[in-house]
């Protein structure tokens, strides 16, 4: 091959290699730029997600704090309402017991009662029921509290001194109901291991 032709071929080959290298370099450079943009976008998205999560956490924390504060404010109100309901229920129960006590006293001279009529009565109510039988007959009381209690009712007419009252003034209903109360009181005392009350009409 002539030297001149060889030189031309060599020059063409070198030129082709240079052109191929330059094209490859351009493409690689473009890829680097594209990869750089993609990385930047991914980082931006990650930052946005992180900020969104932080914002969401802050909102949830704020909502939870507000809910806790609301609950703390509500608890005293709920307690007060519950306390009032309990007091109302207790007052209602007391009124019902008082009604039953008065019914027992005012009907003790004409109706035979059973222990069911005394259910729920404490020692003081039994004492009032028992002495109420005598109060219905006009007996007066040495005990000032008893005297004051019965004087609030129109049906009580204090006319007989304690020393002048006789058991024979009671009818069969009253005697039976008095004995029922005494037995009920005895059972109450036996259950509480406080002994028994002495049998008697008034105390």
HELIX and SHEET records of a PDB file:
HELIX    1   1 UNK A    3  UNK A  107  1                                 105    
HELIX    2   2 UNK A  115  UNK A  118  5                                   4    
HELIX    3   3 UNK A  123  UNK A  135  1                                  13    
HELIX    4   4 UNK A  144  UNK A  151  1                                   8    
HELIX    5   5 UNK A  162  UNK A  164  5                                   3    
HELIX    6   6 UNK A  167  UNK A  169  5                                   3    
HELIX    7   7 UNK A  172  UNK A  191  1                                  20    
END                                                                             
